[in-house]
Amino acid sequence: MTPNPDRTNPAESTDEPTGVGSAVERRPLLKALGVGTALSLGGGLATGSGTGTATEDRAVEQDGGQIHPIYGYATPDAEEVPEDLRPDHEVVLEVVPSDPEAGTPPSFFFEPTGLSVGAGDVVQFTFRTPDHTVTAYHPGNGFQRRVPDEAPPFSSPVVNVGGAWFYRFDREGVYDVYCGPHHVFGMVGRLVVGDLGEDALPNYVGTFEGSENPPLLAPFSRQMLEGELNEFSERNENAEWVWLTPTEVLDADALDPTAIRDAGSVSFGAVQEELGHGGGPGGEQTTTA
């Protein structure tokens, strides 16, 4: 990404999320590794009924009263959607299985991983594989804010295969999202809403910072994940993380907001190719013993 003197150097911050104690980081990570999809995502697991704030209720009145500003609109069948929900874009949530012969782990990703949309556009997230969420990096969800200041802590529920979730992106800005059950495996995406110039990019595009007060996590880094592996068991000494990490994906040049804006969309394969990591469409696999 193009360096910005007003932002923390990504190379300095990616591997060392600042201000987050090990106790704050370890508890949710081990829970994620231990229980799989049985994750608590706060309000993101509820369903909206238009009973929030006045601002939220006004938003719900649009789109036939279907798309809630926090809960969006979920359906277990992507083929059965109200006629007034006409998406402007589609993002697919995918998993490519591991290949033992090639030595590649499974890949968990949004396709496209980067998407440019207009303010007010509706995006359909289609779940071709089971048990994913679309969740905002937001203090309300326990993470560093990586969405515009006015954006609520939106999240889909855990949607099974064949379902879809709809969300309307009303405010211009950069939105970083993750899949709750597969966040540790680098399943993150970025949406650029509106025609943002270099001078309009938020600081969090190039920084990965948590905090102790309030206790907020940064997107997981390779150093943090490998530290967890090595501390979890003595047998894991010098273990290396074979998946891409959230910080690596979000910090890729291919996902620079201006690159997404200019291209319209950026595939997961383009990110893999840049980072030299396979296991899915595009790129070559880098494995470790």
C-alpha positions as CSV (number, residue, x, y, z in Angstrom):
1,M,0.0,0.0,0.0
2,T,1.1,3.6,-0.5
3,P,2.7,4.8,2.7
4,N,0.8,7.6,4.5
5,P,2.9,9.7,7.0
6,D,-0.2,10.2,9.1
7,R,-0.7,6.4,9.6
8,T,1.3,3.9,11.6
9,N,3.7,1.9,9.5
10,P,1.9,-1.4,8.7
11,A,5.2,-3.2,8.9
12,E,5.6,-2.0,12.4
13,S,2.1,-2.6,13.5
14,T,1.0,-5.8,11.7
15,D,3.0,-8.2,13.9
16,E,2.7,-6.3,17.1
17,P,-0.8,-5.2,17.8
18,T,-0.3,-2.4,20.3
19,G,-1.9,-2.1,23.7
20,V,-3.5,-5.5,23.9
21,G,-2.5,-7.8,26.8
22,S,-2.0,-11.5,26.2
23,A,-5.0,-12.3,28.4
24,V,-7.3,-10.1,26.2
25,E,-6.0,-11.8,23.1
26,R,-5.8,-15.4,24.2
27,R,-9.3,-16.0,25.6
28,P,-11.3,-15.4,22.4
29,L,-8.7,-17.0,20.2
30,L,-8.6,-20.3,22.2
31,K,-12.3,-20.3,22.3
32,A,-12.4,-19.9,18.5
33,L,-9.9,-22.7,18.0
34,G,-11.6,-25.0,20.6
35,V,-15.3,-24.7,19.7
36,G,-15.4,-23.9,16.0
37,T,-18.6,-22.2,15.0
38,A,-20.1,-22.0,18.5
39,L,-19.1,-18.4,18.8
40,S,-20.9,-15.6,20.5
41,L,-21.1,-12.6,18.2
42,G,-23.1,-10.3,20.4
43,G,-26.1,-8.7,18.8
44,G,-25.1,-10.1,15.4
45,L,-26.9,-13.3,16.1
46,A,-30.3,-11.7,16.6
47,T,-32.9,-10.8,14.0
48,G,-34.0,-7.3,13.4
49,S,-37.6,-6.2,13.8
50,G,-37.4,-2.4,13.5
51,T,-37.4,-1.8,17.3
52,G,-34.1,-0.1,17.6
53,T,-33.3,3.6,17.7
54,A,-35.3,6.2,15.7
55,T,-32.4,6.3,13.2
56,E,-32.4,2.6,12.9
57,D,-36.2,2.4,12.5
58,R,-36.1,5.0,9.7
59,A,-33.5,2.8,7.9
60,V,-35.7,-0.3,8.4
61,E,-38.6,1.4,6.6
62,Q,-36.6,1.4,3.4
63,D,-36.2,-1.8,1.3
64,G,-39.8,-2.8,2.2
65,G,-38.8,-2.8,5.9
66,Q,-36.5,-5.7,5.4
67,I,-32.8,-4.6,5.8
68,H,-32.0,-3.6,9.4
69,P,-29.0,-1.3,9.9
70,I,-27.5,-3.8,12.4
71,Y,-28.9,-7.2,11.6
72,G,-29.4,-6.8,7.8
73,Y,-31.7,-9.4,6.2
74,A,-31.0,-13.1,6.3
75,T,-32.7,-15.9,4.4
76,P,-31.9,-19.7,4.6
77,D,-32.7,-19.9,0.8
78,A,-30.9,-17.5,-1.5
79,E,-33.5,-18.3,-4.2
80,E,-36.4,-17.1,-2.1
81,V,-35.9,-13.4,-1.5
82,P,-38.5,-10.6,-1.3
83,E,-38.9,-8.8,-4.7
84,D,-38.1,-5.4,-3.2
85,L,-34.6,-6.7,-2.1
86,R,-32.8,-6.1,-5.3
87,P,-29.0,-6.4,-4.6
88,D,-26.6,-4.2,-6.6
89,H,-23.6,-6.6,-5.9
90,E,-22.9,-10.1,-4.8
91,V,-20.2,-11.5,-2.6
92,V,-19.8,-15.3,-2.2
93,L,-18.5,-16.9,1.0
94,E,-16.4,-19.9,0.0
95,V,-14.1,-22.6,1.3
96,V,-11.7,-24.6,-0.8
97,P,-10.9,-27.9,0.9
98,S,-7.4,-29.0,1.7
99,D,-5.3,-31.0,-0.7
100,P,-3.2,-33.5,1.2
101,E,-1.3,-34.5,-2.0
102,A,-0.3,-30.9,-2.6
103,G,0.2,-30.1,1.0
104,T,-2.3,-27.2,1.0
105,P,-4.6,-26.3,3.9
106,P,-8.2,-25.3,3.2
107,S,-8.8,-21.7,2.3
108,F,-11.7,-19.6,3.7
109,F,-12.5,-16.4,1.8
110,F,-14.9,-13.8,0.5
111,E,-15.1,-13.7,-3.3
112,P,-14.5,-11.0,-4.3
113,T,-12.3,-10.1,-1.3
114,G,-12.4,-6.4,-2.2
115,L,-15.5,-4.7,-3.6
116,S,-16.3,-1.1,-4.6
117,V,-19.9,0.0,-4.1
118,G,-21.9,3.2,-4.1
119,A,-23.4,4.7,-1.0
120,G,-26.8,3.1,-0.5
121,D,-26.0,0.0,-2.5
122,V,-27.3,-3.3,-1.3
123,V,-24.8,-6.2,-1.2
124,Q,-26.0,-9.9,-1.2
125,F,-23.6,-12.2,0.6
126,T,-24.3,-15.7,-0.7
127,F,-23.2,-18.7,1.5
128,R,-22.0,-21.5,-0.8
129,T,-20.4,-23.2,2.2
130,P,-21.8,-23.5,5.7
131,D,-21.5,-21.7,8.9
132,H,-20.1,-18.2,8.1
133,T,-20.9,-14.7,9.3
134,V,-20.4,-11.3,7.8
135,T,-19.3,-9.2,10.8
136,A,-18.0,-5.6,11.1
137,Y,-14.7,-4.9,12.8
138,H,-16.4,-2.6,15.4
139,P,-15.9,-2.0,19.2
140,G,-19.4,-3.3,19.6
141,N,-18.1,-6.6,18.4
142,G,-14.9,-6.5,20.5
143,F,-12.5,-5.3,17.8
144,Q,-10.6,-2.3,16.6
145,R,-13.0,-0.1,14.7
146,R,-12.4,-0.7,11.0
147,V,-15.7,0.8,9.7
148,P,-16.8,4.5,9.5
149,D,-17.5,6.2,12.8
150,E,-21.2,6.4,12.1
151,A,-21.6,2.7,11.1
152,P,-23.3,0.4,13.7
153,P,-21.8,-2.9,14.8
154,F,-23.6,-4.9,12.1
155,S,-23.4,-8.7,11.8
156,S,-25.2,-11.4,10.0
157,P,-26.2,-14.5,12.0
158,V,-24.3,-17.8,11.3
159,V,-25.8,-18.7,7.9
160,N,-25.8,-22.2,6.6
161,V,-25.0,-23.3,3.0
162,G,-27.5,-22.1,0.4
163,G,-28.5,-19.0,2.4
164,A,-27.9,-15.4,1.9
165,W,-27.6,-12.1,3.9
166,F,-28.3,-8.7,2.6
167,Y,-26.9,-5.4,3.8
168,R,-27.2,-1.8,2.6
169,F,-24.0,0.3,2.9
170,D,-25.4,3.8,3.5
171,R,-22.3,5.7,4.6
172,E,-19.2,6.3,2.5
173,G,-16.0,4.9,3.8
174,V,-13.9,1.7,4.1
175,Y,-15.6,-1.3,5.7
176,D,-13.5,-4.2,6.9
177,V,-15.5,-7.4,7.7
178,Y,-14.7,-10.9,8.9
179,C,-16.3,-14.3,9.3
180,G,-16.6,-15.0,13.0
181,P,-16.1,-18.8,12.9
182,H,-13.2,-18.6,10.4
183,H,-11.5,-15.3,11.4
184,V,-8.4,-17.1,12.6
185,F,-8.0,-18.5,9.1
186,G,-7.8,-15.1,7.5
187,M,-11.4,-14.9,6.2
188,V,-11.8,-11.2,5.9
189,G,-13.0,-8.8,3.3
190,R,-13.0,-5.1,2.4
191,L,-15.7,-2.9,0.9
192,V,-15.0,0.6,-0.3
193,V,-18.2,2.7,-0.3
194,G,-18.2,5.8,-2.4
195,D,-15.5,7.5,-4.5
196,L,-12.8,7.9,-1.8
197,G,-9.6,9.8,-2.6
198,E,-6.2,9.3,-1.0
199,D,-6.9,12.2,1.4
200,A,-10.2,10.6,2.6
201,L,-8.8,7.2,3.6
202,P,-9.2,6.4,7.4
203,N,-6.2,5.8,9.6
204,Y,-7.2,2.2,10.3
205,V,-6.5,1.2,6.7
206,G,-2.8,0.9,7.5
207,T,-2.9,0.2,11.3
208,F,-3.7,-2.9,13.3
209,E,-4.2,-1.8,16.9
210,G,-6.1,-3.1,19.8
211,S,-6.5,-1.5,23.2
212,E,-6.7,-2.4,26.9
213,N,-9.2,0.3,27.8
214,P,-11.6,-0.4,26.3
215,P,-10.5,-4.0,25.8
216,L,-10.5,-4.3,22.0
217,L,-8.7,-6.9,19.8
218,A,-6.8,-6.1,16.6
219,P,-7.2,-8.3,13.6
220,F,-5.1,-11.4,14.3
221,S,-1.5,-11.3,13.2
222,R,0.9,-14.1,12.3
223,Q,3.0,-13.4,15.4
224,M,0.0,-13.5,17.7
225,L,-1.4,-16.7,16.2
226,E,2.0,-18.5,16.2
227,G,2.5,-17.4,19.8
228,E,-0.8,-18.9,20.7
229,L,0.1,-22.2,19.0
230,N,3.4,-22.4,20.8
231,E,2.0,-21.5,24.2
232,F,-1.0,-23.9,23.9
233,S,1.3,-27.0,24.0
234,E,4.9,-27.7,24.4
235,R,4.7,-30.0,21.4
236,N,4.0,-26.9,19.3
237,E,7.3,-25.3,19.9
238,N,8.4,-23.3,16.9
239,A,5.1,-24.1,15.1
240,E,4.2,-21.9,12.1
241,W,0.8,-20.8,11.0
242,V,0.1,-22.2,7.5
243,W,-3.0,-20.1,6.7
244,L,-3.1,-16.4,5.7
245,T,-3.8,-14.1,8.6
246,P,-6.4,-11.3,8.8
247,T,-3.6,-8.7,9.0
248,E,-1.8,-10.1,5.9
249,V,-5.0,-10.1,3.8
250,L,-6.1,-6.6,4.8
251,D,-2.6,-5.2,4.4
252,A,-2.2,-6.6,0.9
253,D,-1.5,-4.0,-1.8
254,A,-4.3,-5.6,-3.8
255,L,-6.8,-4.5,-1.2
256,D,-5.6,-0.9,-1.0
257,P,-8.9,1.1,-1.1
258,T,-7.8,3.1,-4.2
259,A,-6.9,-0.2,-6.0
260,I,-10.3,-1.6,-5.1
261,R,-12.0,1.6,-6.2
262,D,-10.2,1.6,-9.6
263,A,-10.7,-2.1,-10.2
264,G,-14.2,-2.4,-9.0
265,S,-13.5,-5.7,-7.4
266,V,-10.5,-7.7,-6.3
267,S,-10.5,-11.5,-6.2
268,F,-9.1,-13.7,-3.4
269,G,-6.8,-15.2,-6.0
270,A,-5.2,-11.8,-6.6
271,V,-4.5,-11.5,-2.8
272,Q,-3.0,-15.0,-2.7
273,E,-0.8,-14.4,-5.7
274,E,0.6,-11.2,-4.2
275,L,1.2,-12.9,-0.8
276,G,2.6,-16.1,-2.4
277,H,0.1,-18.4,-0.7
278,G,-2.1,-21.0,-2.2
279,G,-4.7,-23.5,-1.2
280,G,-7.4,-21.8,-3.2
281,P,-7.9,-20.1,-6.6
282,G,-4.7,-18.4,-7.7
283,G,-1.3,-18.2,-6.1
284,E,1.2,-20.8,-5.2
285,Q,1.1,-22.6,-1.8
286,T,3.8,-21.9,0.7
287,T,4.0,-24.7,3.3
288,T,6.0,-25.1,6.5
289,A,7.1,-28.2,8.2
